[in-house]
Amino acid sequence: MAAIADKDKKCRSIERMIAEGRGVTESCRVFGLSEKTFYRWRSERSTAQVTAGRK
């Protein structure tokens, strides 16, 4: 499977937009992503952070 360019950056940007008060759907549309993709990426990031913290 091909890696997504700037996946972390896009995920952080969407999270920032949500924190500023924009909706999840609206924020994801700016980057051309579905909500499902955003939530999956966010889940992968949090899992990777927990795993890295255990080492």
Backbone as XML, in Angstrom:
<?xml version="1.0"?>
<chain id="A" units="angstrom">
  <residue number="1" name="MET">
    <atom name="N" x="0.841" y="-1.169" z="0.000"/>
    <atom name="CA" x="0.000" y="0.000" z="0.000"/>
    <atom name="C" x="0.893" y="1.241" z="0.000"/>
  </residue>
  <residue number="2" name="ALA">
    <atom name="N" x="0.545" y="2.226" z="-0.800"/>
    <atom name="CA" x="1.340" y="3.445" z="-0.907"/>
    <atom name="C" x="1.135" y="4.329" z="0.316"/>
  </residue>
  <residue number="3" name="ALA">
    <atom name="N" x="2.197" y="4.978" z="0.736"/>
    <atom name="CA" x="2.121" y="5.887" z="1.878"/>
    <atom name="C" x="1.457" y="7.194" z="1.447"/>
  </residue>
  <residue number="4" name="ILE">
    <atom name="N" x="0.718" y="7.801" z="2.342"/>
    <atom name="CA" x="0.056" y="9.067" z="2.074"/>
    <atom name="C" x="1.013" y="10.200" z="2.442"/>
  </residue>
  <residue number="5" name="ALA">
    <atom name="N" x="1.235" y="11.087" z="1.508"/>
    <atom name="CA" x="2.136" y="12.212" z="1.761"/>
    <atom name="C" x="1.513" y="13.159" z="2.782"/>
  </residue>
  <residue number="6" name="ASP">
    <atom name="N" x="2.283" y="13.529" z="3.781"/>
    <atom name="CA" x="1.864" y="14.496" z="4.804"/>
    <atom name="C" x="0.608" y="14.075" z="5.568"/>
  </residue>
  <residue number="7" name="LYS">
    <atom name="N" x="0.457" y="12.794" z="5.812"/>
    <atom name="CA" x="-0.720" y="12.282" z="6.523"/>
    <atom name="C" x="-0.831" y="12.895" z="7.917"/>
  </residue>
  <residue number="8" name="ASP">
    <atom name="N" x="0.277" y="12.899" z="8.657"/>
    <atom name="CA" x="0.265" y="13.481" z="10.003"/>
    <atom name="C" x="-0.058" y="14.969" z="9.963"/>
  </residue>
  <residue number="9" name="LYS">
    <atom name="N" x="0.542" y="15.653" z="9.008"/>
    <atom name="CA" x="0.328" y="17.094" z="8.893"/>
    <atom name="C" x="-1.139" y="17.405" z="8.610"/>
  </residue>
  <residue number="10" name="LYS">
    <atom name="N" x="-1.742" y="16.663" z="7.707"/>
    <atom name="CA" x="-3.149" y="16.867" z="7.379"/>
    <atom name="C" x="-4.030" y="16.577" z="8.584"/>
  </residue>
  <residue number="11" name="CYS">
    <atom name="N" x="-3.721" y="15.503" z="9.296"/>
    <atom name="CA" x="-4.509" y="15.126" z="10.463"/>
    <atom name="C" x="-4.431" y="16.210" z="11.542"/>
  </residue>
  <residue number="12" name="ARG">
    <atom name="N" x="-3.233" y="16.707" z="11.793"/>
    <atom name="CA" x="-3.065" y="17.784" z="12.789"/>
    <atom name="C" x="-3.797" y="19.048" z="12.363"/>
  </residue>
  <residue number="13" name="SER">
    <atom name="N" x="-3.747" y="19.371" z="11.070"/>
    <atom name="CA" x="-4.434" y="20.563" z="10.568"/>
    <atom name="C" x="-5.942" y="20.449" z="10.750"/>
  </residue>
  <residue number="14" name="ILE">
    <atom name="N" x="-6.479" y="19.278" z="10.471"/>
    <atom name="CA" x="-7.917" y="19.062" z="10.659"/>
    <atom name="C" x="-8.273" y="19.171" z="12.129"/>
  </residue>
  <residue number="15" name="GLU">
    <atom name="N" x="-7.467" y="18.582" z="12.997"/>
    <atom name="CA" x="-7.727" y="18.677" z="14.437"/>
    <atom name="C" x="-7.696" y="20.127" z="14.909"/>
  </residue>
  <residue number="16" name="ARG">
    <atom name="N" x="-6.776" y="20.914" z="14.364"/>
    <atom name="CA" x="-6.674" y="22.330" z="14.718"/>
    <atom name="C" x="-7.930" y="23.083" z="14.273"/>
  </residue>
  <residue number="17" name="MET">
    <atom name="N" x="-8.405" y="22.794" z="13.065"/>
    <atom name="CA" x="-9.612" y="23.441" z="12.558"/>
    <atom name="C" x="-10.826" y="23.093" z="13.417"/>
  </residue>
  <residue number="18" name="ILE">
    <atom name="N" x="-10.906" y="21.851" z="13.852"/>
    <atom name="CA" x="-12.009" y="21.424" z="14.710"/>
    <atom name="C" x="-11.942" y="22.158" z="16.051"/>
  </residue>
  <residue number="19" name="ALA">
    <atom name="N" x="-10.731" y="22.301" z="16.590"/>
    <atom name="CA" x="-10.556" y="23.010" z="17.861"/>
    <atom name="C" x="-10.955" y="24.485" z="17.744"/>
  </residue>
  <residue number="20" name="GLU">
    <atom name="N" x="-10.806" y="25.045" z="16.548"/>
    <atom name="CA" x="-11.180" y="26.437" z="16.315"/>
    <atom name="C" x="-12.680" y="26.615" z="16.134"/>
  </residue>
  <residue number="21" name="GLY">
    <atom name="N" x="-13.419" y="25.515" z="16.084"/>
    <atom name="CA" x="-14.865" y="25.602" z="16.023"/>
    <atom name="C" x="-15.502" y="25.145" z="14.725"/>
  </residue>
  <residue number="22" name="ARG">
    <atom name="N" x="-14.701" y="24.741" z="13.753"/>
    <atom name="CA" x="-15.272" y="24.231" z="12.512"/>
    <atom name="C" x="-15.735" y="22.793" z="12.734"/>
  </residue>
  <residue number="23" name="GLY">
    <atom name="N" x="-16.669" y="22.358" z="11.929"/>
    <atom name="CA" x="-17.169" y="21.003" z="12.035"/>
    <atom name="C" x="-16.196" y="19.999" z="11.445"/>
  </residue>
  <residue number="24" name="VAL">
    <atom name="N" x="-16.350" y="18.750" z="11.830"/>
    <atom name="CA" x="-15.479" y="17.688" z="11.337"/>
    <atom name="C" x="-15.653" y="17.532" z="9.822"/>
  </residue>
  <residue number="25" name="THR">
    <atom name="N" x="-16.883" y="17.476" z="9.370"/>
    <atom name="CA" x="-17.151" y="17.297" z="7.946"/>
    <atom name="C" x="-16.564" y="18.437" z="7.132"/>
  </residue>
  <residue number="26" name="GLU">
    <atom name="N" x="-16.794" y="19.647" z="7.565"/>
    <atom name="CA" x="-16.282" y="20.828" z="6.864"/>
    <atom name="C" x="-14.755" y="20.829" z="6.820"/>
  </residue>
  <residue number="27" name="SER">
    <atom name="N" x="-14.130" y="20.496" z="7.931"/>
    <atom name="CA" x="-12.668" y="20.473" z="8.007"/>
    <atom name="C" x="-12.084" y="19.397" z="7.094"/>
  </residue>
  <residue number="28" name="CYS">
    <atom name="N" x="-12.701" y="18.242" z="7.064"/>
    <atom name="CA" x="-12.215" y="17.158" z="6.211"/>
    <atom name="C" x="-12.361" y="17.504" z="4.735"/>
  </residue>
  <residue number="29" name="ARG">
    <atom name="N" x="-13.428" y="18.187" z="4.379"/>
    <atom name="CA" x="-13.655" y="18.551" z="2.976"/>
    <atom name="C" x="-12.583" y="19.495" z="2.452"/>
  </residue>
  <residue number="30" name="VAL">
    <atom name="N" x="-12.040" y="20.342" z="3.315"/>
    <atom name="CA" x="-10.981" y="21.262" z="2.907"/>
    <atom name="C" x="-9.798" y="20.480" z="2.336"/>
  </residue>
  <residue number="31" name="PHE">
    <atom name="N" x="-9.522" y="19.313" z="2.920"/>
    <atom name="CA" x="-8.392" y="18.488" z="2.494"/>
    <atom name="C" x="-8.808" y="17.356" z="1.559"/>
  </residue>
  <residue number="32" name="GLY">
    <atom name="N" x="-10.090" y="17.290" z="1.225"/>
    <atom name="CA" x="-10.565" y="16.266" z="0.311"/>
    <atom name="C" x="-10.603" y="14.873" z="0.918"/>
  </residue>
  <residue number="33" name="LEU">
    <atom name="N" x="-10.839" y="14.795" z="2.231"/>
    <atom name="CA" x="-10.895" y="13.519" z="2.934"/>
    <atom name="C" x="-12.304" y="13.244" z="3.422"/>
  </residue>
  <residue number="34" name="SER">
    <atom name="N" x="-12.610" y="11.986" z="3.628"/>
    <atom name="CA" x="-13.878" y="11.642" z="4.264"/>
    <atom name="C" x="-13.662" y="11.641" z="5.779"/>
  </residue>
  <residue number="35" name="GLU">
    <atom name="N" x="-14.760" y="11.751" z="6.505"/>
    <atom name="CA" x="-14.664" y="11.689" z="7.968"/>
    <atom name="C" x="-14.076" y="10.351" z="8.410"/>
  </residue>
  <residue number="36" name="LYS">
    <atom name="N" x="-14.490" y="9.296" z="7.737"/>
    <atom name="CA" x="-14.021" y="7.961" z="8.095"/>
    <atom name="C" x="-12.498" y="7.877" z="7.992"/>
  </residue>
  <residue number="37" name="THR">
    <atom name="N" x="-11.938" y="8.433" z="6.913"/>
    <atom name="CA" x="-10.486" y="8.429" z="6.735"/>
    <atom name="C" x="-9.811" y="9.218" z="7.846"/>
  </residue>
  <residue number="38" name="PHE">
    <atom name="N" x="-10.357" y="10.394" z="8.170"/>
    <atom name="CA" x="-9.783" y="11.217" z="9.241"/>
    <atom name="C" x="-9.777" y="10.452" z="10.558"/>
  </residue>
  <residue number="39" name="TYR">
    <atom name="N" x="-10.893" y="9.848" z="10.925"/>
    <atom name="CA" x="-10.960" y="9.120" z="12.194"/>
    <atom name="C" x="-10.004" y="7.922" z="12.215"/>
  </residue>
  <residue number="40" name="ARG">
    <atom name="N" x="-9.851" y="7.256" z="11.062"/>
    <atom name="CA" x="-8.908" y="6.135" z="10.990"/>
    <atom name="C" x="-7.473" y="6.637" z="11.174"/>
  </residue>
  <residue number="41" name="TRP">
    <atom name="N" x="-7.126" y="7.721" z="10.494"/>
    <atom name="CA" x="-5.780" y="8.295" z="10.641"/>
    <atom name="C" x="-5.524" y="8.722" z="12.075"/>
  </residue>
  <residue number="42" name="ARG">
    <atom name="N" x="-6.520" y="9.357" z="12.690"/>
    <atom name="CA" x="-6.366" y="9.818" z="14.074"/>
    <atom name="C" x="-6.154" y="8.642" z="15.012"/>
  </residue>
  <residue number="43" name="SER">
    <atom name="N" x="-6.878" y="7.562" z="14.772"/>
    <atom name="CA" x="-6.728" y="6.355" z="15.577"/>
    <atom name="C" x="-5.334" y="5.763" z="15.404"/>
  </residue>
  <residue number="44" name="GLU">
    <atom name="N" x="-4.848" y="5.725" z="14.166"/>
    <atom name="CA" x="-3.504" y="5.197" z="13.900"/>
    <atom name="C" x="-2.442" y="6.049" z="14.581"/>
  </residue>
  <residue number="45" name="ARG">
    <atom name="N" x="-2.614" y="7.360" z="14.567"/>
    <atom name="CA" x="-1.657" y="8.260" z="15.217"/>
    <atom name="C" x="-1.614" y="8.028" z="16.718"/>
  </residue>
  <residue number="46" name="SER">
    <atom name="N" x="-2.788" y="7.918" z="17.348"/>
    <atom name="CA" x="-2.821" y="7.744" z="18.802"/>
    <atom name="C" x="-2.238" y="6.389" z="19.193"/>
  </residue>
  <residue number="47" name="THR">
    <atom name="N" x="-2.478" y="5.364" z="18.393"/>
    <atom name="CA" x="-1.906" y="4.047" z="18.662"/>
    <atom name="C" x="-0.386" y="4.084" z="18.525"/>
  </residue>
  <residue number="48" name="ALA">
    <atom name="N" x="0.103" y="4.769" z="17.511"/>
    <atom name="CA" x="1.551" y="4.878" z="17.286"/>
    <atom name="C" x="2.211" y="5.648" z="18.427"/>
  </residue>
  <residue number="49" name="GLN">
    <atom name="N" x="1.553" y="6.672" z="18.943"/>
    <atom name="CA" x="2.110" y="7.469" z="20.037"/>
    <atom name="C" x="2.185" y="6.642" z="21.312"/>
  </residue>
  <residue number="50" name="VAL">
    <atom name="N" x="1.163" y="5.847" z="21.585"/>
    <atom name="CA" x="1.172" y="5.002" z="22.773"/>
    <atom name="C" x="2.262" y="3.948" z="22.661"/>
  </residue>
  <residue number="51" name="THR">
    <atom name="N" x="2.382" y="3.346" z="21.494"/>
    <atom name="CA" x="3.409" y="2.322" z="21.268"/>
    <atom name="C" x="4.806" y="2.926" z="21.421"/>
  </residue>
  <residue number="52" name="ALA">
    <atom name="N" x="5.021" y="4.121" z="20.890"/>
    <atom name="CA" x="6.319" y="4.776" z="20.992"/>
    <atom name="C" x="6.637" y="5.130" z="22.445"/>
  </residue>
  <residue number="53" name="GLY">
    <atom name="N" x="5.625" y="5.465" z="23.204"/>
    <atom name="CA" x="5.819" y="5.817" z="24.608"/>
    <atom name="C" x="6.211" y="4.629" z="25.475"/>
  </residue>
  <residue number="54" name="ARG">
    <atom name="N" x="5.889" y="3.438" z="25.055"/>
    <atom name="CA" x="6.189" y="2.230" z="25.827"/>
    <atom name="C" x="7.614" y="1.766" z="25.651"/>
  </residue>
  <residue number="55" name="LYS">
    <atom name="N" x="8.278" y="2.209" z="24.592"/>
    <atom name="CA" x="9.636" y="1.753" z="24.314"/>
    <atom name="C" x="10.645" y="2.416" z="25.200"/>
  </residue>
</chain>
